[in-house]
Amino acid sequence: MSKVASAFGMAEALKALGLKEINEGTSTGSNSFSSGEVIASYSPADGALIGKVKTTTEADYEKVMESATEAFKTWKIMPAPQRGEIVRQFGEKLRELKEPLGKLVSYEMGKSYQEGLGEVQEMIDICDFAVGLSRQLHGLTMHSERPGHRMYEQYHPLGVVGIISAFNFPVAVWAWNTALAWICGDVCVWKPSEKTPLCGVACQNIAAAVFKANGLPEGISCMINGDYRVGEMMTRDVRVPLVSATGSIRMGKIVAQAVAARLGKSLLELGGNNAIIVTPDADIKMTVIGAVFGAVGTCGQRCTSTRRLIIHESIYDKVKDAIVAAYGQLRIGNPLDENNHVGPLIDTDAVAQYSNALEKVVAEGGNIIVEGGVLTGEGYESGCYVKPAIAEAKNSFEIVQHETFAPVLYLLKYSGEVDNAIAIQNGVVQGLSSAIMTNNLREAERFLSHAGSDCGIANVNIGTSGAEIGGAFGGEKETGGGRESGSDAWKIYMRRQTNTINYTTELPLAQGIKFDL
């Protein structure tokens, strides 16, 4: 155990989560029977080995699917409110283990400890939401055109839901999906990111304990480990009617094609290239808070991170100076230290992408106004720490059109009416989150109208980053079009069925068709 890990109680956290303190050469996790390759998880905070898990082989995958499909037979016939009670117990366990799980999220992924705790809180919140929802899985009743007939619709469980999650939210996004899928009567097979496998094992341990305590099959919650090749086992499997995948646009397109080829359903949460529009009527103080957290929170590794700041020319210099001054106050370092604002990127590959983006924006004519760079020396030994950077750019730059999963913020200038800013914001292929900072009611309503933001999330006087459980989360265009979490997102985890009952002694046909025998 490294000095950093020891100083912040990681050994105790791992023990509380059912994980062994790991030494070189050991393996942890529920799939220790596997003969697959080993994935080693190193903390981006200090470069130390946290633990290892074995990847899922095809034979392992078959065992998992057998367990899941068998468990579905039991789980689907349990009344939904009783399933809700199990989810409630899972939420209570998360409350008990919030601190150690939040600490593991921070150490394995690299986000600040407060963000790690916030992610576990999202898990708790979605459990609470799902418990209430378990008594509200309702359909509609319609009037039949035929006398003596009753027509209505109802929802049934799908079966096995496959979940592929990304490293940046290693536990919350799984919970968004699995809590809803469970109350809908589905069982889940989860492939966590190979970059944060221990977070997955910890969650699986918590869920397994709850199901075991209630005498329920362990196959209700299953986990597989590995890279894209393991994910392909699920995306191509006809026994998995729905695959929910979070990740890059490139990955999402591959998943969508594979699932569509077998006429399955996919729920995709892909890349974001999110912008905040700052109008002349904006509150500058609120703008700075929203933009800075949106750009540097989770070291710029949120799908909702603020990538572009579209500022009216009349206040451009004022806003720029305020943002630059705020960046000067950022503290970068160990994410477990609550005095720091920004932790590391996930790995050195992400650092390379960050550096490449800064080189490209300069090559295309951009101007760096807050210098970036990789941090070295004491406390930065992992090689994953970088300085959040700001560049003046144009929306037409190729690098600006792409999502760089790192703390790089582009300042863009607009003139004239707010419609010009909206056009810039919408002028990318991604459509996840968007925001406008203004105290002008007309500008705000224009932004939210049919002529406004084309994103799945549109906020007024709030940044792009951060979403509440109660609202459906997701984006349009190449972000994938899926919706998770709140509102009526539960419907994608179920199959809709229309029922018509004839309670007469006649058999009239629809549309008045006559068929006399």
Buried (B, 14 or more C-beta within 10 A) or exposed (E): BBEBBEEBBBBBBBEBBBBEBBEEEEBBBBBEEBEBEEBBBBBBBBBBBBBBBBBBBEEBBEBBBEBBBEBBEBBBEBEBEEBBBBBBBBBEBBEEBBBBBBBBBBBBBBBBBBBBBBBBBBBBBBBBBBBEBBEEBEBEEEEBEBEEBBBBEBBEBBBBBBBBBBBBBBBBBBBBBBBBBBBBBBBBBBBBBBBBBBBBBBBBBBBBBBBEEEEBBBBBBBBBBBBBEBBBBBBBBEBBBBBBBBBBBEBBBBBBEBBEEEEBBBBBBBBBBBBBBBBBBBBBEBBBEBBBBBBBBBBBBBBBBBBBBBBBEEBBEEBBEBBEEBBEEBEBBBBBBEEBBBBBBBBBEBBEBBBEBBEBBBEBEBEBBBEBEBBEEEBBBBBBBBBBBBBBBBBEBEBBEBBBBBBBBBBBBBEEEBBBBBEBBBBBEBBBBBBBBBBBEEBBEBBBEEEBBBBBBBBBBBBBBBBEBEBBBBBBBBBBBBBBBBEEBBBBBBBEEEEEEBEEEEEBEEEEEEEEE
